Amino acid sequence: MAYTYRLAALLVLISATVGFSSAVSVEHQLLKLNATLFKGNISLNISNSVQKNINLNIVWYGKFTPIQRTVFVDFIRSLNSPAAAAKDPSVASWWKTTEKYKGGASTIVLGKQLLLEDYPLGKSLKSPHLRPLSGKLKGGGVGSITAVLTAKDVTVEGFCMNRCGTHGSKSSTVDGGAYLWVGNSEEQCPGYCAWPFHQPLYGPQTPPLIAPNGDVGVDGMIINLATLLVNTVTNQEAVSTCTGMFGSGAYPGYPGRVLVDKTTGASYNALGLAGRKYLLPAMWDPQTSKCKTLV
């Protein structure tokens, strides 16, 4: 299934880039596709689960500062918050597009959190480590997702080479829930997994955007977490199909027109709780058959 997703997204990218500047090489397009296309095979169709609330648990692997953890928590709490929805453009309005998919409306509820700051499996993880790590938090079952977030000094098999994260089923049983993993690329490959907050490895070297929360690694992880969360809940490559698009007029190598904070110069397109600002990726709208951006 992962290969089907990659082929579908590749076809969309190629068809979408016809007519763009020839200065954007095919190699760069493929690398950007890999940078935000997250391989995973979800045998659990969470979007068809008989539920409306989805518990999102977090396993923090490695050292994250309290401020860094708060950026993630505020993002998750903003997804379905009425207070956040009152702002425009908002994280909540971005998430609302998922209602147009087969599973309908769902509410993400912040669940349990586990801090593994002592690196119990070391600082170099293999792919088979990810599912057991997600199982460190017991409970949840069907309708739950556990996010494994790895710190900037943790390497993961395939990270920065052909993926920035992944998702799948927590177990072979139907009631095992789903898991996803996202790594902090700040020190390993910010031009690959934290674009557009860092210059890309290839292609036009346009100036990077300033991260809205002042942390290139964490703000890049938010983009990747948002991508995987939507893909998991909808059971579609709803965001990966719109790779590299954050605002209107986007094309490969250019994120599009986004909002800029007048004080910090940071770029964003969504407002959240606690005064947070985020840059969230475009999402495929199944009703209009177009990539939908907030701005």
Summary of the structure (lengths in Angstrom):
residues: 295
radius of gyration: 17.6
end to end distance: 32.0
largest distance: 51.4
contacts: 1010
relative contact order: 0.19
helix: 32%
strand: 22%
